[in-house]
């Protein structure tokens, strides 16, 4: 079942038994997801095509870009990123969680 989930290779096991996480770890993960989802909702409802954004995660962290559009259920975005000091731009797809207005 887990092998058919996107981006999943299966359960973490030790000696054939599924690994067990302490409740505090699960709570921490849930809290992080809730905070990320809330920030994503704020970003989603305010972005307009052409708006300047800052990339905060991934290999382009710290770069500014122009928002182009939402992709795949609003969890990803397409932005236009200027390459170095040249007049060339590339279109980049990113998780919405990696950008800030």
Secondary structure, DSSP 4 states (H G I P E B T S, - for coil): -GGGSTT-----EETTEEP---HHHHHHHHHHHHHHHHHHHHHHHH--TT-EEEE-SGGGTT-EEEEEEEEGGGTEEEEEEE-TTSS-EEEEEEEGGGEE-
